[in-house]
């Protein structure tokens, strides 16, 4: 495996995971604020 192939794989993984990371951060903030969000899994799946 070449170094350039590794860079492409990592860049694709980061680009693919970004919406999921934003959704998880949002859900973490609401949970820390004490708000019970019963649709956390649905929100994460919708954002991904």
JORA-V687421 format. One record per pair of residues at least 24 apart in sequence whose C-alpha atoms are under 6 Angstrom apart, sorted by the first residue. I is the first residue (numbers start at 1). J is the second residue. D is the distance in whole Angstrom. If there is no record, write none. Layout:
((I | J | D) (I | J | D))
This chain:
((19 | 47 | 6) (19 | 48 | 5) (20 | 48 | 5))
